[in-house]
Amino acid sequence: MSGRRGQVGVLDVGCFSAHLLVVDGSPLHPVLSHKTRLRLDRELDPDNRLSPEGVDQVVSAVRTARRTAERAGVADFVPYATSSIRDAANAAEVIAEVAHRTGTRLRVLPGDEEARLSYVAARRWFGWQAGPLLVLDVGGGTVELAAGEDAAPSLARSLPFGARTLTRRLSLDVVGGRSAQDGRHPAEHRELARVREAVREALAGTSLTDHRAVGCSKVFQQLARLAGARPQHEGPFTPRTLRLTDLRRWIPRLASMPPPKRARLPGISRHRAGQSPAGALVVEALMVATGHDQVELCPWSTREGLLLTLGGQDDDDEISQAA
């Protein structure tokens, strides 16, 4: 990105929003933050193709971001698309159409690169004193895992078990009654086992129980708030954790509620209410498979990791809390 000295910016086009963020130094203090709401989850057909209406939403959001940046004197920014576009069956056509209509070509970050960037963000946030880190990022389409002891992770993986992906799969399988013993449907047990096995295979026998487990996504933030963590308005430096025992108490309750009722719960936003039970199942599976009964929350993720990398701060040992 070119612009004022020290200034870097990204446009993160995801399932629920297109977020333009420009910083001059730490991501804690953006010089520009603008968000356009999207609902791409409603525009993916059964074959996982983004509809023309979904493309129109992305085009409008990208145009708005460009106008906002120009009015603020921002010369350029890095535009990228996450899994809702990256993993769409017609991703190439969508990206080409957006480029044709806006003059902005969305970049696609591979899942493993998203995992690496989430690790960079968490390492910068917690600092070197945190020791070895295991970073978990549950998105809509995919799950990213990264672990290591240095500035860059020694392991970075992406798996197709995001909250939206699992919601679609469960919607086809969950029919009939639930177990009286734990309130779960047999299909949910099957998906839990599938996710756990995939995580264990991705880790290839690597033990991460001695790593500090960190959750870096809206899914973790909303589940932690539901389980009693402090609200977001208290600021990013308020410590927040999600415990496995608390999560397990909420999973059958979430599954038994219709989305409008879930949206009235603490932490569960209206547009994510439909996929919150699946998100909770994925988080439980990740925690069990990696051997952690508690996850600490990090307010930074892929977007901030990319900003830090663009700004040359990805290997800086100064933690963000000191910024």
ABEGO torsion letter per residue (X at the ends): XBEBBGBBBBBBBBAABBBBBBBBEBAABBABBBBBBBBAAAABBAAGBBBAAAAAAAAAAAAAAAAAAAAAGBABBBBBBBAAAAABAAAAAAAAAAAAAAGBBBBBBBAAAAAAAAAAAAAAAAEAAAEBBBBBBBBAABBBBBBEABABBABBBBBBABAAAAAAAAAAABBEBBBAAAGBBAAAAAAAAAAAAAAAAAAGGBBAAABBBBBBBAAAAAAAAAAGBBBAAAEAABBBBBBAAAAAAAAAAAAABBAAAAAABBGBBAAAAAAAAAAAAAAAAAAAAAGBABBBBBABBAAAAAAAAAAGAAABABBAAAX
